[in-house]
Amino acid sequence: MSDPVSAIPNLGPASERAFARAGIHIATDLRAIGPDEAYRRLLLSGTPPHFIGYYVLVMGLQGRPWNDCKGAEKAALRKRFDAITGSTLGTMEKGRSDLEAALSFFGVVEKT
């Protein structure tokens, strides 16, 4: 049997559930995908962006404690985080898909 996602340092049951919603069910797959693609998939599955969650993932995949991220390394990770979150912009508007947002714009569905 493969290790669960929660076998990775810093990741617990809540992370495991979030990654499962993103289609990542085992630690081996998470390691193979890498932190940037895995985090992008989390965002696309509906997990709200949070910088600490991102660098906790990066540190865990390196086998390091979450609070080991500091200084220049943290600044570099912030740039990566911003790029990942920026690449997913437009995929959701107030919890709606692109199609729902477009239909709302044209008045086909009720605006919220």
Summary of the structure (lengths in Angstrom):
residues: 112
radius of gyration: 16.0
end to end distance: 45.4
largest distance: 50.3
contacts: 291
relative contact order: 0.12
helix: 61%
strand: 4%
